[in-house]
């Protein structure tokens, strides 16, 4: 397993799903909040809403953080997998 390719793949997947999640939230905020509350066993995500408009930076910055973090996690996963693999 190639650590770089695994890191890039995981990072791209997470950022894509984050972008899709953001688009769904922007298009249908109330149904999205109902879904999130149901997904997390009734945890009320509406309390996190500030009422402020969404800026590009408030969307892009978390995407950058996710990209870096999940690249590191995917790379580490592949490295650890290769290290612990017993069929070498």
ABEGO torsion letter per residue (X at the ends): XBAAAAAAAAAAAAAAAAAAAAAAAAABAAAAAAAAAAAAGGBBAAAABAGBBBBAAAAAAAAAAAAAAAAAAAAAAAAAAAAABAAX
